[in-house]
Amino acid sequence: ENIFNKNDELKVIVLAKRLIKYTMTITDNQNRFPKKHDLHLLTQAKTVIEIYKLLLKANYLNTNIKEQFTQRQLCQSEAIYNCDVLLLYIELSLDEKYINDKSCEYWVRQVMEVKKMIFSWKNGDTKRSSF
């Protein structure tokens, strides 16, 4: 499977951008998320942006240099961790009825797609690594 899109951008980074846009769109709706929950929304936004930043950073690290390879693996692991944190926020949003089942399913599917792709990327790095 080709890990780059037509613009030579890593697909997982493209998917992370899409996840940011969807998260911002869904949480920006004050009919769904009352103003009193701004801190909760800010935390979601920070988490999804952190996923993107970690993936971007990982992509810049050189896998032929042991320290950078290790740092890349840590960034990938932390991005996976943040996906799990975001999934918790989505679950809480559903429990509080800020989102409906359909929105929840779509949002979770996007997070899981990013998470799965990070796992594949990380495992591919590990297989190719000489360390």
TORKOL-4160 file (C-alpha; in steps of 0.2 Angstrom, whole numbers, padded with zeros to 4 digits, m for minus):
131
<pt num="1" X="0000" Y="0000" Z="0000"/>
<pt num="2" X="0006" Y="0017" Z="m0005"/>
<pt num="3" X="0009" Y="0028" Z="0011"/>
<pt num="4" X="0009" Y="0044" Z="0002"/>
<pt num="5" X="m0005" Y="0053" Z="m0007"/>
<pt num="6" X="m0004" Y="0062" Z="m0024"/>
<pt num="7" X="0005" Y="0077" Z="m0016"/>
<pt num="8" X="0018" Y="0066" Z="m0008"/>
<pt num="9" X="0011" Y="0070" Z="0009"/>
<pt num="10" X="0011" Y="0055" Z="0021"/>
<pt num="11" X="m0007" Y="0048" Z="0021"/>
<pt num="12" X="m0008" Y="0047" Z="0040"/>
<pt num="13" X="m0004" Y="0066" Z="0041"/>
<pt num="14" X="m0018" Y="0070" Z="0028"/>
<pt num="15" X="m0030" Y="0059" Z="0039"/>
<pt num="16" X="m0025" Y="0068" Z="0055"/>
<pt num="17" X="m0028" Y="0085" Z="0046"/>
<pt num="18" X="m0046" Y="0078" Z="0041"/>
<pt num="19" X="m0048" Y="0073" Z="0059"/>
<pt num="20" X="m0044" Y="0090" Z="0066"/>
<pt num="21" X="m0056" Y="0098" Z="0053"/>
<pt num="22" X="m0070" Y="0087" Z="0058"/>
<pt num="23" X="m0067" Y="0089" Z="0077"/>
<pt num="24" X="m0067" Y="0107" Z="0075"/>
<pt num="25" X="m0083" Y="0107" Z="0065"/>
<pt num="26" X="m0092" Y="0096" Z="0077"/>
<pt num="27" X="m0086" Y="0104" Z="0093"/>
<pt num="28" X="m0089" Y="0122" Z="0086"/>
<pt num="29" X="m0108" Y="0119" Z="0086"/>
<pt num="30" X="m0115" Y="0128" Z="0101"/>
<pt num="31" X="m0131" Y="0119" Z="0099"/>
<pt num="32" X="m0122" Y="0103" Z="0102"/>
<pt num="33" X="m0109" Y="0108" Z="0115"/>
<pt num="34" X="m0115" Y="0122" Z="0126"/>
<pt num="35" X="m0104" Y="0137" Z="0130"/>
<pt num="36" X="m0101" Y="0131" Z="0148"/>
<pt num="37" X="m0091" Y="0116" Z="0141"/>
<pt num="38" X="m0078" Y="0126" Z="0133"/>
<pt num="39" X="m0064" Y="0118" Z="0143"/>
<pt num="40" X="m0069" Y="0101" Z="0137"/>
<pt num="41" X="m0069" Y="0107" Z="0119"/>
<pt num="42" X="m0052" Y="0115" Z="0121"/>
<pt num="43" X="m0045" Y="0099" Z="0128"/>
<pt num="44" X="m0052" Y="0089" Z="0113"/>
<pt num="45" X="m0045" Y="0102" Z="0101"/>
<pt num="46" X="m0028" Y="0102" Z="0109"/>
<pt num="47" X="m0028" Y="0082" Z="0109"/>
<pt num="48" X="m0032" Y="0081" Z="0090"/>
<pt num="49" X="m0019" Y="0095" Z="0086"/>
<pt num="50" X="m0006" Y="0086" Z="0097"/>
<pt num="51" X="m0009" Y="0070" Z="0086"/>
<pt num="52" X="m0005" Y="0080" Z="0071"/>
<pt num="53" X="0010" Y="0088" Z="0078"/>
<pt num="54" X="0017" Y="0071" Z="0084"/>
<pt num="55" X="0015" Y="0063" Z="0067"/>
<pt num="56" X="0023" Y="0078" Z="0058"/>
<pt num="57" X="0038" Y="0078" Z="0070"/>
<pt num="58" X="0040" Y="0059" Z="0068"/>
<pt num="59" X="0040" Y="0061" Z="0049"/>
<pt num="60" X="0055" Y="0073" Z="0051"/>
<pt num="61" X="0065" Y="0061" Z="0061"/>
<pt num="62" X="0079" Y="0051" Z="0052"/>
<pt num="63" X="0076" Y="0032" Z="0055"/>
<pt num="64" X="0095" Y="0029" Z="0051"/>
<pt num="65" X="0100" Y="0038" Z="0066"/>
<pt num="66" X="0097" Y="0027" Z="0082"/>
<pt num="67" X="0092" Y="0042" Z="0093"/>
<pt num="68" X="0080" Y="0049" Z="0080"/>
<pt num="69" X="0073" Y="0032" Z="0077"/>
<pt num="70" X="0069" Y="0030" Z="0095"/>
<pt num="71" X="0062" Y="0047" Z="0096"/>
<pt num="72" X="0051" Y="0043" Z="0081"/>
<pt num="73" X="0044" Y="0028" Z="0089"/>
<pt num="74" X="0040" Y="0038" Z="0104"/>
<pt num="75" X="0031" Y="0051" Z="0094"/>
<pt num="76" X="0021" Y="0037" Z="0085"/>
<pt num="77" X="0017" Y="0029" Z="0102"/>
<pt num="78" X="0011" Y="0046" Z="0110"/>
<pt num="79" X="0000" Y="0049" Z="0095"/>
<pt num="80" X="m0008" Y="0032" Z="0097"/>
<pt num="81" X="m0010" Y="0036" Z="0115"/>
<pt num="82" X="m0018" Y="0053" Z="0111"/>
<pt num="83" X="m0030" Y="0044" Z="0099"/>
<pt num="84" X="m0036" Y="0034" Z="0114"/>
<pt num="85" X="m0038" Y="0049" Z="0124"/>
<pt num="86" X="m0049" Y="0057" Z="0110"/>
<pt num="87" X="m0059" Y="0041" Z="0109"/>
<pt num="88" X="m0063" Y="0044" Z="0128"/>
<pt num="89" X="m0069" Y="0062" Z="0124"/>
<pt num="90" X="m0080" Y="0056" Z="0110"/>
<pt num="91" X="m0087" Y="0043" Z="0122"/>
<pt num="92" X="m0091" Y="0056" Z="0135"/>
<pt num="93" X="m0098" Y="0067" Z="0122"/>
<pt num="94" X="m0110" Y="0054" Z="0117"/>
<pt num="95" X="m0114" Y="0049" Z="0135"/>
<pt num="96" X="m0119" Y="0068" Z="0138"/>
<pt num="97" X="m0129" Y="0068" Z="0122"/>
<pt num="98" X="m0119" Y="0082" Z="0114"/>
<pt num="99" X="m0117" Y="0071" Z="0099"/>
<pt num="100" X="m0129" Y="0057" Z="0092"/>
<pt num="101" X="m0124" Y="0039" Z="0087"/>
<pt num="102" X="m0121" Y="0043" Z="0069"/>
<pt num="103" X="m0109" Y="0058" Z="0073"/>
<pt num="104" X="m0101" Y="0047" Z="0086"/>
<pt num="105" X="m0098" Y="0032" Z="0073"/>
<pt num="106" X="m0091" Y="0044" Z="0060"/>
<pt num="107" X="m0079" Y="0052" Z="0072"/>
<pt num="108" X="m0073" Y="0036" Z="0080"/>
<pt num="109" X="m0071" Y="0029" Z="0062"/>
<pt num="110" X="m0059" Y="0043" Z="0058"/>
<pt num="111" X="m0049" Y="0042" Z="0074"/>
<pt num="112" X="m0048" Y="0023" Z="0072"/>
<pt num="113" X="m0042" Y="0025" Z="0054"/>
<pt num="114" X="m0028" Y="0037" Z="0060"/>
<pt num="115" X="m0023" Y="0025" Z="0074"/>
<pt num="116" X="m0023" Y="0010" Z="0063"/>
<pt num="117" X="m0012" Y="0019" Z="0050"/>
<pt num="118" X="0000" Y="0025" Z="0064"/>
<pt num="119" X="0002" Y="0007" Z="0070"/>
<pt num="120" X="0006" Y="0001" Z="0052"/>
<pt num="121" X="0018" Y="0015" Z="0050"/>
<pt num="122" X="0027" Y="0011" Z="0067"/>
<pt num="123" X="0027" Y="m0007" Z="0063"/>
<pt num="124" X="0034" Y="m0004" Z="0046"/>
<pt num="125" X="0048" Y="0007" Z="0053"/>
<pt num="126" X="0052" Y="m0007" Z="0066"/>
<pt num="127" X="0053" Y="m0020" Z="0052"/>
<pt num="128" X="0065" Y="m0009" Z="0041"/>
<pt num="129" X="0076" Y="m0004" Z="0056"/>
<pt num="130" X="0093" Y="m0010" Z="0058"/>
<pt num="131" X="0092" Y="m0006" Z="0077"/>
